[in-house]
Amino acid sequence: MNDASERGDGRRTVTASAAAPVVLSARGIHKSYGSRAVLTGVDIDLRRGEHVAIIGPSGSGKSTFIRCLNLLERPEQGSIELLGETVFDSEHPERAMKQRNLRKRVGMVFQAFNLFTTHTALQNVSLAQRRVLGRSKAEADERSRELLTRVGLGGHQDSLPSRLSGGQQQRVAIARALALDPQVMLFDEPTSAIDPEMRSEVLSVMRDLAERGTTMVVVTHELRFAERAADRMMFLADGEVLESGTPSQLLRSPQHARVEQFVRSLEGVGE
């Protein structure tokens, strides 16, 4: 069950209860590219309704880790479970969940929008529903219209991506991921490819998802957004978690000098 809590900025946000079940669990995730170790044993337990922000310097392994969670990158070592079912186990690879079933349950929003340029916003959101979930065109289109309205694009359903701003395209991508009704949403630097003046519209949609109790993991440099929307922050550097805690703990009284240095370097940056 989710609880409502008052944040320091006056926003009222849904937060995950400590008694909520663990939806996604990763243990000892290792990933290398050639001789370069990118992840050296990263863990996470994500509870239903929880919002976790992953921060850290460029090249720290943040994007690689989040891509490992839905096997866009396959770890060399470790294990991942989703709702108690094995997604990946390096010691027992035969137990792995089929990727098609995994992608139904774990939505992903990328830095690049990855929209079909010849398809309208409505078609981009509907296509995966028809192919992955087997919904009829009418069912998929109805769900797509509902989601496009929810992300503030109800009047743009017939627009091609080329007619949309970067922020609007990313909101279509969010609607597309939500259309599969995932249990978990993963965001990999969702505002990094968007002009600064367009970022607020994407962050607003993500805050709305957080306030609705969507289970989320977000890789981001938007510290003010993370402070408002996240229940917990993880700081990655050199392929490992150096510190984890509430946004207030990490941003206002970090225990690790590397975290303090990073936060200082980004003061005033972001939303």
C-alpha positions in Angstrom: 0.0 0.0 0.0 1.2 3.5 -0.8 1.4 6.4 1.7 1.0 10.1 1.0 3.8 12.3 2.4 4.4 16.0 2.4 7.7 17.1 0.8 9.7 20.2 1.7 8.5 22.1 -1.3 4.8 21.6 -0.3 4.1 19.0 -2.9 2.1 16.0 -1.8 3.5 12.8 -3.2 2.6 9.1 -3.1 5.5 7.1 -1.6 6.0 3.4 -1.3 5.3 1.7 2.0 8.2 -0.2 3.6 5.7 -3.1 3.8 5.0 -3.0 0.0 6.2 -6.2 -1.8 9.5 -6.1 -3.8 8.6 -6.0 -7.5 12.1 -6.0 -9.0 15.2 -7.3 -7.4 18.8 -7.4 -8.8 21.8 -9.0 -7.0 25.5 -8.8 -7.8 25.1 -7.4 -11.3 28.5 -7.4 -13.2 28.9 -6.1 -16.7 32.1 -5.5 -18.8 32.9 -4.3 -22.3 36.0 -6.0 -23.3 38.6 -5.5 -20.5 36.7 -2.5 -19.0 34.5 -3.4 -16.0 31.4 -1.1 -16.1 29.4 -2.7 -13.2 31.1 -4.5 -10.4 28.3 -5.9 -8.3 25.2 -3.6 -8.1 22.1 -4.5 -6.1 18.6 -3.1 -6.0 15.3 -4.0 -4.4 12.5 -2.0 -5.8 9.1 -2.0 -4.0 5.7 -1.6 -5.5 5.0 2.1 -5.9 8.6 3.1 -5.1 10.5 5.8 -7.2 14.2 5.4 -7.3 16.5 7.9 -8.9 20.0 6.8 -9.9 22.6 9.6 -10.1 26.3 9.8 -10.6 29.0 11.0 -13.0 29.1 10.2 -16.7 30.5 6.8 -17.4 29.6 5.4 -13.9 27.5 2.6 -15.3 24.0 4.1 -14.6 22.6 3.5 -18.1 24.2 0.1 -18.4 22.6 -0.9 -15.1 19.1 0.2 -16.0 19.5 -1.5 -19.4 20.5 -4.7 -17.6 17.2 -4.6 -15.7 15.3 -5.5 -18.8 18.1 -7.4 -20.5 18.8 -4.9 -23.2 22.3 -5.5 -21.8 23.0 -9.0 -20.5 25.1 -9.1 -17.4 28.0 -11.6 -17.1 27.2 -12.2 -13.4 24.3 -11.8 -11.0 20.6 -12.4 -10.9 17.4 -10.5 -11.5 13.9 -11.3 -10.4 10.6 -9.7 -11.4 7.6 -10.4 -9.1 9.4 -13.4 -7.8 10.1 -14.9 -11.2 13.7 -15.3 -12.5 14.5 -12.8 -15.2 18.3 -13.6 -15.3 20.6 -15.9 -13.3 24.2 -16.2 -14.5 24.5 -19.6 -12.7 21.2 -21.0 -14.1 20.7 -19.3 -17.5 17.9 -21.8 -18.4 15.7 -20.2 -15.8 15.6 -16.8 -17.5 12.3 -15.3 -18.4 11.5 -15.0 -22.1 12.4 -11.5 -23.2 8.9 -11.0 -24.8 7.3 -11.6 -21.4 9.8 -9.4 -19.7 9.2 -6.4 -22.1 5.5 -6.6 -21.3 6.2 -6.1 -17.7 9.1 -3.6 -17.7 8.6 -0.4 -19.7 11.6 1.5 -21.0 12.0 5.2 -22.0 15.3 6.0 -23.7 17.4 9.1 -24.1 16.5 9.1 -27.9 12.8 8.9 -28.6 13.0 6.0 -31.1 9.7 6.7 -32.7 8.7 5.5 -36.1 9.0 8.6 -38.3 6.4 7.5 -40.8 3.8 6.8 -38.1 1.6 9.3 -36.3 1.7 9.7 -32.5 -1.4 7.5 -32.2 0.1 4.8 -34.4 3.4 4.8 -32.5 1.5 4.2 -29.3 -0.8 1.6 -30.7 1.6 -0.6 -32.7 3.3 -2.3 -29.7 -0.1 -3.0 -28.1 -1.2 -4.9 -31.2 2.0 -6.8 -31.7 2.9 -7.6 -28.1 -0.5 -7.7 -26.3 -2.6 -8.8 -29.3 -5.1 -6.0 -28.9 -7.4 -5.2 -31.8 -6.8 -1.9 -33.7 -9.9 -0.4 -32.0 -8.8 -1.4 -28.5 -5.2 -0.2 -29.0 -6.3 3.1 -30.5 -8.7 3.7 -27.6 -6.0 3.1 -25.1 -3.5 5.2 -27.1 -5.9 8.2 -27.2 -6.4 7.9 -23.4 -2.7 7.9 -22.8 -1.9 10.7 -25.2 -4.4 12.8 -23.4 -2.9 11.9 -20.1 0.6 13.1 -21.2 -0.9 16.3 -22.6 -1.0 15.4 -26.3 -4.7 14.7 -26.9 -4.6 17.2 -29.8 -1.6 15.7 -31.5 -2.6 12.1 -32.1 -2.5 12.5 -35.9 0.9 14.3 -35.9 4.0 12.8 -37.3 7.2 13.0 -35.1 8.7 15.5 -37.4 5.8 17.9 -36.5 6.4 17.5 -32.7 9.0 19.2 -30.4 11.5 17.1 -28.6 9.5 17.3 -25.4 6.4 16.2 -27.2 8.2 13.3 -28.9 9.4 12.1 -25.5 5.9 12.2 -24.1 4.7 10.0 -27.0 7.5 7.6 -26.0 6.3 7.6 -22.4 2.7 6.9 -23.6 4.0 4.1 -25.8 5.8 2.5 -22.8 2.7 2.9 -20.6 0.5 1.3 -23.2 1.8 -2.1 -22.4 0.6 -1.7 -18.7 4.0 -2.5 -17.2 4.6 -3.2 -13.6 7.8 -1.2 -13.7 8.9 1.9 -15.7 12.6 2.5 -16.4 13.8 5.9 -17.6 17.3 6.4 -19.0 18.2 10.1 -19.0 14.8 11.0 -20.5 15.5 14.7 -20.8 19.1 14.6 -22.0 18.2 14.9 -25.7 15.7 17.7 -25.2 16.3 21.4 -25.3 16.3 22.9 -21.8 13.1 24.9 -22.3 11.2 21.7 -23.3 12.4 19.6 -20.3 9.7 20.8 -17.9 6.9 19.2 -19.9 8.5 15.8 -19.7 9.4 16.2 -16.0 5.8 17.2 -15.3 4.5 14.0 -16.9 7.0 11.9 -14.9 6.1 13.7 -11.6 2.4 12.9 -12.4 3.4 9.2 -12.8 5.2 9.3 -9.5 2.2 10.8 -7.8 0.0 8.1 -9.2 2.1 5.5 -7.6 3.9 4.2 -10.7 6.9 2.0 -9.8 9.9 3.7 -11.4 13.6 3.7 -11.7 15.0 6.9 -13.3 18.6 7.6 -14.4 18.9 11.4 -14.3 21.0 14.5 -13.8 17.9 16.5 -12.9 18.6 16.7 -9.2 15.7 19.0 -8.3 13.3 16.7 -10.1 14.7 13.6 -8.3 14.5 15.4 -5.0 10.8 16.1 -5.5 9.8 12.8 -7.1 12.0 10.1 -5.7 11.6 8.1 -2.5 15.2 6.9 -2.7 18.5 7.8 -4.5 21.4 5.7 -5.5 24.8 7.2 -6.3 26.8 5.1 -8.8 30.5 5.7 -9.5 33.1 3.4 -11.0 30.5 0.6 -11.4 29.3 0.4 -7.8 26.8 2.0 -5.5 28.8 4.4 -3.2 25.7 5.6 -1.3 22.0 5.1 -1.1 19.4 6.9 0.9 16.6 9.4 0.8 17.0 12.4 -1.6 17.4 14.7 1.5 20.2 12.5 2.8 22.2 12.3 -0.4 21.7 15.9 -1.5 21.9 17.7 1.8 24.2 15.6 4.0 26.0 13.0 1.9 28.3 10.6 3.8 30.7 10.0 0.9 33.1 12.7 -0.3 32.6 11.7 -3.9 28.8 12.2 -3.6 29.3 15.6 -2.0 31.6 16.7 -4.8 29.1 15.5 -7.4 26.2 17.3 -5.9 28.2 20.6 -5.6 29.1 20.4 -9.2 25.5 20.2 -10.2 24.1 22.9 -7.9 21.8 25.1 -9.8 21.7 22.7 -12.8 18.4 21.1 -13.9 14.9 22.1 -13.3 
